[in-house]
Structure formats: C-alpha cells, structure tokens
Amino acid sequence: MPDYYKKSIDLHKKLRGKIEISNKTKVESKEDLAVVYSPGVAQPCLAIQENPELAYDYTIKGNTVAIVSDGSAVLGLGNIGPKAAIPVMEGKAMLFKKFGGVDAFPICLDTQNPQEIIDTVKRISPVFGGVNLEDISAPRCFEIEAALQDIGIPVFHDDQHGTAIVTLAGILNSCKVLDKKFDELKVVVNGAGSAGVAISKLLRCISLDPSQCLSVREIIICDSKGIIHKNRTNLNSVKEELLTFSNPNNVEGYLQDAIKDADVFIGVSKGNILSAEDVKTMNINPVIFALANPEPEIAPEEAYKGGAAIVATGRSDYPNQVNNVLVFPGIFRGALDGRAKKITPIMKLAAAYALADCVENPTRERIIPSSFDEGIANKVSSAVANSCSVISEHNHNRI
C-alpha cells in the first residue's frame, strides 16, 4: 500500500474531515450579537426581500458553490454511495478554496433517482451561487444537468465539462507543438460516458465567434462494445445523438479498427486496452490522451514505443496530467464574478483557450500547465467572467 494511503486515513481520522465553517467577524458583545443577528439582521433580510439580487452582496450566496453528488460514479471506486463519497467532495471543496477562493460545501444525497436529485438541487439553490455536479453516473448525469440549466445559477457537471475543457486545451497546444491543424484531425474517443460525450461535443465547435464553427475533421466514438455506428441496435438516446456528428463514414468494428490513421486517441474508459502495435497504425506523430485512472488505457512508455509524439494521462506521476482542478475553480470564480445564470458553451471555450495560453511555449512534455503553476485560476476566471455576456448562437448550442 502506497504511503499516501495510510497518511490519508490517518489525516481524515485526526481531523474528522478536511473543511470547516468559520466566522468572518467577531461575536464578543451584545452589540456584535445585535448586528450579526437579531434585531440588526432584519435590515439585510428586508433589503433582499425587496431586491433578491442583493443576496449576492449581503450573504454567502455570492461566493458559495454546492458540490452535489449521489456517490454513484466516484472516480476509480464506482457506486460507493453518498456517505462514502463525502471525503472526495470535501477534497473538492478544499481545491475550490485553495485555487479559486470559492467557498464550497459537500451535498451528498441519499438518492440516485434523477428527479429527486433535480428537485433537491432546485430547493437548496437559494443559498448557493452555483452548483458543481460531481460523480453522478451516466446517462443520468446528462438528464440531471440539462434539467437544472434554468434555475438561475450556473450548474456545471465537472466530470463532463472539466475533463473536456482540459483535454481541448491540451489538444490545442499539441497542434502548436506538432504543427498540425485542428480542423484536419481525426480523433478517436474511447468511452461514451460523461467525459467521452462532453469531449466529443466540445471538439465539434471551438470557435469563440458564435457565428462560426471550427471542428475536427472526423470523430469516431467507441464504447465497451466497439465503434458506435448507425447499424448498432439498442443504442440509448445519448449515443444516438453522438451519431448525428460522429463516424461520418459509418465505420464498424472495434477500437483497433477505429484508430487506424487517427491523429488523436482520447481514452476515458479503462486501463490497458491499447498497445504499442495499435499506436503504430495511427497517423504520423500521434497524440495519446490515456485518461483512465488509476491505470491508463496505455502506459506512456508503451505509447512511445508505438511512435506516440505526445502522451497525456490522468496521473500526477507522468507529464501532461489532465486534472480538472486546472479549470473548475476558475470556471466558478469567473461565473460568480460575472453573476452568470448558467455556464455557456462560450464560457467553456474561453476557459480552454485561457488554460492553453497558460503554457507560453508548449513542448511535448508540457502541453498542459501544472496544477500548482501560479495564476491559472485567475486567467481562467478572467476569461470566463469576460465571456459571460456573450450569447451562444446555433453552432455553440450543440456543445
């Protein structure tokens, strides 16, 4: 057992959790009590009653995010339930505060019924400025996120869009390093869960101009049964939608068939399903994003044997770690600062470009910044806040 596993259990036991609520002002006298509570607190209450937007100025709403999970798809652990998911959500709350200055709180729900989750989030939304959906299994996560887009505060499923944004930033910088054109790329995505679907959709249109669209040349998406094609039966509605823009030549077969002559492989599935021989069938200087954890779809060493030019994983012990902490603190910081009502496609793209720009001179070993590089959240949040007022037109509504 790695040393950090023991350290983690010891730390959690010692601290009884990793976050706490603290007061922003003293309560040491009757006057203090009268100001922060009764009778003085009546005045901000009445002001908010008259103008609900003042809740952002007078309460924690303006800087607080709910991290909502049902514990059904915790990374690397699966469906462990709401109580067992609490340590992960606490950790997420710590990262919100550390990197974005955002106060976040775990809300682990004892239900996996989509409508009950939707109703619960709607009912608790008055106190929060945003909602981060976390570790909710597909395809329920798509239904839940879609149903919450008009509740007046941004709702963002990080497992989908956080991964997609960091991946796009890495692909943009890979194109710079390898002198490849984005719109000439053939991309294979292995995994049709939350991350795979979001990545595929984001690659469809990466123009910051809502009236235009710049897309990769071709996307082929695979699931556990092989290539998703039009002759497959019993596809769910999510996979049927993917076919509206993927696999234009209706290629059939398995991952090894899809990957031939591909420029980019993106794996969000399971470990050790790709070999060096498979990589050799790809286009010259292929880019490999093997993001399964803890074991990637192919070990970087094996990918390089097959001729990979750039390799990214979800692990911290290799270069080019695709880590959602690079974007979610900045996304919500920018959304809160911009008083956004929802996270728009333009905001996601702005975050991706800002993240890519955090690496001034990308190399094969550095297409993505480190989580601890200075100023990442500030750059992402500024880009997101500035894009809050941009209206997403037809091309971007598909993301």
C-alpha positions in Angstrom: 0.0 0.0 0.0 1.5 3.4 -1.0 2.4 5.6 1.9 -0.1 8.3 1.0 -3.0 5.9 1.5 -2.0 5.4 5.2 -1.4 9.1 5.5 -4.8 9.9 4.1 -6.7 7.6 6.5 -4.7 9.0 9.4 -5.3 12.6 8.4 -9.1 12.0 8.0 -9.4 10.4 11.3 -7.3 13.0 13.1 -9.2 16.0 11.5 -12.6 14.4 11.3 -13.0 15.8 7.8 -10.9 18.4 5.9 -13.1 21.5 5.9 -14.9 23.7 8.5 -17.1 26.8 8.7 -15.5 29.8 10.3 -16.9 33.3 11.2 -15.9 36.3 9.2 -16.4 38.7 12.1 -16.2 38.7 15.9 -19.2 38.0 18.2 -17.9 39.2 21.6 -20.5 41.7 22.8 -24.2 42.4 22.9 -23.7 45.0 20.2 -21.9 42.4 18.0 -24.8 40.0 18.6 -27.4 42.7 17.7 -25.5 43.5 14.4 -25.0 39.9 13.2 -28.2 38.5 14.4 -31.4 40.0 16.0 -32.5 42.7 15.6 -30.0 44.2 13.1 -30.1 41.2 10.7 -33.7 42.2 9.8 -32.4 45.1 7.7 -30.5 43.0 5.1 -33.4 40.5 5.2 -35.8 43.2 4.2 -33.5 44.6 1.6 -33.1 41.2 -0.1 -36.9 40.7 0.1 -37.3 43.9 -1.9 -34.4 43.1 -4.3 -33.4 39.4 -4.3 -30.2 40.1 -6.3 -28.8 41.7 -3.1 -28.4 38.2 -1.7 -25.2 38.1 -3.8 -23.9 41.2 -1.9 -25.2 40.6 1.6 -24.9 36.8 2.1 -22.6 33.8 1.3 -24.5 33.2 -1.9 -22.1 35.4 -4.0 -19.2 33.1 -3.2 -20.6 29.7 -2.4 -20.9 26.6 -4.5 -22.8 23.3 -3.7 -20.9 20.2 -4.6 -23.7 17.8 -5.3 -23.2 14.0 -5.6 -25.1 10.8 -5.1 -21.9 8.8 -4.9 -22.8 6.7 -7.9 -19.7 7.1 -10.0 -16.8 8.1 -7.8 -13.5 8.1 -9.8 -11.8 4.7 -9.5 -14.3 3.5 -6.9 -17.6 3.3 -8.7 -21.0 3.3 -7.0 -20.0 3.7 -3.3 -22.9 5.7 -2.1 -23.3 9.2 -0.6 -21.6 8.7 2.8 -18.6 7.0 1.3 -18.4 9.9 -1.2 -18.1 12.6 1.4 -14.2 12.5 1.6 -14.0 13.1 -2.1 -16.4 16.0 -2.0 -14.6 17.5 1.0 -11.4 17.3 -1.0 -13.1 19.1 -3.9 -14.2 21.8 -1.6 -10.6 22.3 -0.4 -9.5 22.7 -4.0 -12.2 25.3 -4.7 -11.0 27.4 -1.8 -7.2 26.8 -2.5 -7.2 27.6 -6.2 -10.3 29.8 -6.7 -11.1 31.4 -3.3 -14.6 29.9 -3.6 -16.4 28.5 -0.6 -17.8 25.1 -1.5 -19.7 22.6 0.6 -20.4 18.9 0.0 -24.0 17.9 -0.5 -24.2 14.1 -0.8 -27.7 13.0 -1.5 -29.2 9.7 -0.3 -30.9 9.1 -3.6 -30.0 8.0 -7.1 -33.3 8.9 -8.6 -32.7 11.7 -11.2 -36.0 13.6 -10.5 -35.3 13.5 -6.7 -31.8 14.9 -7.3 -33.2 17.6 -9.6 -35.9 18.6 -7.1 -33.5 18.7 -4.2 -31.0 20.9 -6.1 -33.8 23.3 -7.0 -34.9 23.6 -3.4 -31.5 24.3 -1.9 -30.4 26.7 -4.7 -31.4 29.9 -3.0 -28.3 29.8 -0.7 -25.8 28.9 -3.4 -24.2 30.9 -6.2 -23.5 27.8 -8.3 -23.8 24.0 -8.3 -21.0 21.6 -9.2 -22.4 18.2 -10.0 -19.9 15.5 -9.2 -19.5 11.7 -9.5 -23.0 11.1 -10.8 -23.2 8.2 -13.3 -24.1 8.4 -16.9 -26.6 8.7 -18.5 -28.4 10.1 -15.5 -25.9 12.9 -15.2 -26.9 14.3 -18.6 -30.6 14.4 -17.7 -29.9 16.0 -14.3 -27.6 18.7 -15.6 -30.0 19.6 -18.5 -33.0 19.9 -16.2 -31.1 22.3 -13.9 -29.9 24.8 -16.6 -32.7 27.4 -15.9 -32.7 27.6 -12.1 -31.0 31.0 -12.1 -27.5 29.9 -11.1 -24.8 28.1 -13.0 -24.9 24.3 -12.8 -21.8 22.5 -14.1 -21.0 18.8 -14.2 -17.3 18.8 -13.8 -16.8 15.1 -14.7 -18.2 16.1 -18.2 -17.0 19.5 -18.9 -14.0 20.0 -16.7 -12.3 17.0 -18.4 -13.4 18.2 -21.8 -12.0 21.7 -21.3 -8.6 20.5 -20.1 -8.4 17.9 -22.9 -9.2 20.6 -25.5 -6.5 22.9 -24.1 -4.1 20.0 -24.4 -5.1 19.3 -28.0 -4.7 22.9 -28.9 -1.2 23.0 -27.6 -0.4 19.7 -29.2 -1.3 21.1 -32.5 1.1 24.0 -31.9 3.9 21.7 -30.9 3.4 19.3 -33.8 2.4 21.9 -36.4 -0.9 20.2 -37.0 -4.2 21.9 -38.0 -7.1 21.3 -35.6 -9.6 21.0 -38.5 -7.6 18.3 -40.1 -7.5 16.0 -37.1 -9.1 12.5 -37.0 -10.0 11.9 -33.3 -11.0 8.6 -31.7 -12.7 8.8 -28.3 -12.9 5.6 -26.4 -15.6 5.8 -23.7 -19.1 7.1 -24.2 -19.8 8.1 -20.6 -20.0 11.6 -19.2 -16.4 12.6 -20.1 -16.4 11.0 -23.5 -19.6 12.6 -24.6 -18.6 16.0 -23.4 -15.2 15.8 -25.0 -16.7 14.7 -28.3 -19.3 17.5 -28.3 -16.7 20.2 -27.4 -14.5 19.1 -30.3 -17.3 19.9 -32.7 -17.0 23.6 -32.4 -14.1 25.5 -30.9 -14.6 29.0 -32.4 -15.1 31.8 -29.9 -17.1 33.6 -32.5 -20.7 32.3 -32.1 -21.4 32.8 -35.8 -18.6 30.5 -36.9 -17.6 26.9 -36.2 -14.2 25.2 -36.3 -14.3 21.4 -35.8 -12.0 18.5 -36.0 -12.3 16.7 -39.4 -13.6 13.4 -38.0 -14.7 11.9 -34.7 -15.2 8.2 -34.1 -16.5 7.2 -30.7 -16.2 3.7 -29.2 -17.9 2.2 -26.1 -17.3 -1.2 -24.5 -18.9 -3.0 -27.5 -16.8 -1.3 -30.1 -17.4 1.5 -32.6 -20.7 3.4 -32.3 -22.2 3.2 -35.7 -25.7 3.5 -37.3 -26.2 -0.2 -37.7 -25.9 -0.8 -33.9 -29.1 -1.8 -32.2 -30.3 -0.8 -28.7 -28.3 2.4 -28.6 -29.5 4.8 -25.9 -30.6 8.3 -26.8 -27.2 9.8 -25.8 -25.3 7.5 -28.2 -27.9 8.1 -30.9 -27.2 11.8 -30.6 -23.5 11.2 -30.9 -24.1 9.6 -34.3 -25.5 12.9 -35.6 -22.0 14.3 -35.8 -19.6 11.3 -35.4 -18.5 8.4 -37.6 -19.5 10.1 -40.9 -18.3 7.0 -42.9 -20.2 4.6 -40.6 -17.1 2.6 -39.8 -17.9 -0.7 -38.0 -15.7 -2.8 -35.8 -13.7 -2.3 -32.7 -11.2 0.2 -31.2 -8.4 -1.2 -33.3 -10.4 -0.6 -36.4 -11.3 3.0 -35.4 -7.8 4.0 -34.5 -6.2 3.3 -37.9 -4.8 6.6 -39.4 -6.1 8.6 -36.4 -4.2 11.7 -35.3 -5.5 11.7 -31.7 -6.7 9.0 -29.3 -8.6 10.1 -26.2 -9.4 7.4 -23.7 -11.9 7.9 -20.9 -12.6 4.2 -20.3 -10.5 1.6 -18.7 -6.8 0.6 -18.4 -4.6 -1.4 -20.7 -6.8 -1.7 -23.8 -4.3 -0.2 -26.2 -0.9 -1.5 -27.3 2.2 -0.1 -29.0 1.2 -2.0 -32.1 -2.1 -0.2 -32.1 -0.4 3.2 -31.9 1.8 2.2 -34.9 -1.4 2.1 -37.1 -2.2 5.7 -36.3 -1.1 8.7 -38.4 2.4 10.1 -38.0 3.2 11.8 -34.7 0.0 10.6 -33.0 -1.3 12.2 -29.8 -2.4 9.9 -27.0 -4.7 11.1 -24.1 -4.9 7.9 -21.9 -7.0 9.3 -19.1 -8.3 6.2 -17.3 -7.4 6.0 -13.6 -5.5 4.5 -11.9 -4.3 2.5 -14.9 -4.3 4.4 -18.3 -5.5 2.8 -21.5 -1.9 2.5 -22.4 1.2 3.2 -20.3 3.2 6.2 -21.7 6.2 4.1 -22.1 4.3 1.7 -24.3 2.7 4.5 -26.3 6.1 6.0 -27.0 7.3 2.6 -28.2 4.5 2.8 -30.8 5.6 6.2 -32.0 3.5 8.5 -30.0 4.6 12.1 -30.2 2.7 13.4 -27.1 1.2 11.5 -24.3 -1.1 12.8 -21.6 -2.7 10.8 -18.7 -4.8 11.5 -15.6 -1.9 10.7 -13.3 0.4 13.0 -11.5 3.5 10.9 -11.8 3.7 11.5 -15.6 4.0 14.7 -17.6 0.8 16.3 -19.0 -1.6 15.4 -16.3 -5.2 16.1 -17.3 -6.6 17.3 -14.0 -9.9 19.0 -13.6 -8.5 21.2 -10.8 -7.0 23.2 -13.6 -10.4 24.6 -14.6 -13.3 24.1 -12.1 -12.0 26.7 -9.6 -11.5 29.3 -12.3 -14.8 28.4 -14.1 -16.8 29.0 -10.9 -14.8 32.0 -9.8 -15.4 33.7 -13.2 -19.1 32.6 -13.2 -19.6 34.1 -9.7 -17.8 37.3 -10.5 -19.8 37.7 -13.7 -23.1 36.9 -12.0 -23.7 34.2 -14.6 -27.0 32.4 -14.7 -25.6 29.4 -16.4 -22.3 28.1 -17.8 -22.5 28.7 -21.6 -20.5 26.9 -24.3 -18.7 30.2 -25.0 -17.5 30.2 -21.3 -16.2 26.6 -21.7 -14.3 27.5 -24.8 -12.9 30.7 -23.2 -11.7 28.6 -20.3 -10.0 26.1 -22.6 -8.2 28.8 -24.6 -7.1 30.6 -21.4 -5.8 27.3 -20.0 -3.9 26.6 -23.2 -2.4 30.1 -23.0 -1.1 29.4 -19.5 1.7 27.4 -21.3 3.6 30.1 -23.1 5.9 27.8 -25.0 4.4 24.3 -25.1 6.5 21.3 -25.6 5.8 17.6 -26.0 6.3 17.1 -22.2 4.3 20.3 -21.3 1.1 20.9 -23.3 -0.9 21.4 -20.1 0.2 23.5 -17.1 0.8 22.1 -13.6 -2.0 22.4 -11.1 0.4 24.4 -8.9 1.5 26.9 -11.6 0.8 30.5 -10.5 -2.1 32.4 -11.8 -4.0 29.6 -13.6 -7.3 30.1 -11.8 -7.1 33.9 -12.3 -6.5 33.6 -16.0 -9.3 31.1 -16.4 -11.7 33.1 -14.2 -11.0 36.4 -16.1 -11.7 34.7 -19.4 -14.9 33.2 -18.1 -16.1 36.4 -16.5 -15.4 38.4 -19.7 -17.4 35.8 -21.7 -20.4 35.8 -19.5 -22.3 38.3 -21.6 -21.6 36.6 -25.0 -24.7 34.9 -26.3 -24.3 31.3 -27.6 -25.7 31.0 -31.1 -26.7 27.9 -33.0 -23.2 26.5 -33.6 -22.4 26.5 -29.9 -25.7 25.3 -28.6 -24.6 21.8 -29.7 -21.8 21.6 -27.1 
